[in-house]
């Protein structure tokens, strides 16, 4: 059994590492449990580890590689006294304080760490088509964020997969850059709201391919086109696109906290209590970043909410004599 930490931060994307910078500067000696390296978006560093060029993060006029940006976040947190460990949290018990956190085997009797407070910044992951090549080509023609990557596709032919509001938003945004946007939807009508549908129908740059699904993503180091299959006839066709945006939804990484922290119908943690933007329903547990933000999902907004969580945590610890 280890000593009781002031604060444990679960997750190491922009939100988690910003909260680490702020809590470290407040002399709280935070422990950041980063996760374990993997090919998914809940790996250390979050979704930015799968992003090549980041051009919309303030302070980097020439742009910066996603992994490089996260390395700078981490260096800054460590410089001020944060401790980072490449460990994946397997279980938490938030029923009483000090809070219990397990890494490694979740059925172990003794928790790995104890903490007076916890900041949850486990992020969210974009739902993917789960096709061969798809994840390998993220940042090389395949994307899940139009506002992040649309600029790179000026005068290109782009495909967007999905039929909900977010897919229409992505497609509409991309028409600012692309010559043509093909919206690929597996049914014969959109799920999006009427106003969003009208926007798509009225936009001359958007062509909708009904009853269709992507069955192959082509290319080695760069997207070289896709194969689309008609869901009614089974007929296949090559689409010569240079960009593929997958907009079929996001899933927050909140399984760890099921039954302990309040979440909305889509699984995002509910925050905002007693005047604290990041407070969850459990006193002493705070959440920031994409795990509780289903609206903006940007590195800069995640970082901002990480700052809020750190300040909320510092004030809560002070008020509770820790």
Secondary structure by P-SEA (a helix, b strand, c coil): ccccccbbbccccaaaaaaaaaaaaaccbbbbbccccccccccccccccccccccccccccccccaaaaaaaaaaaaaaabbbbbcccccccccccccbbbbccccccccccccccbbbbcccccccccccccccccccccccccccccccccccbbbbbbcccaaaaaaaaaacccccbbbbbbccccccccaaaaaaaaaccccccccccccccccccccccccccccccccbbbbbbccbbbbccccccccccccccccccccccbbbbccccccccccccccccccccccccccaaaaaaaaaaaaaaaaaaaaaacc
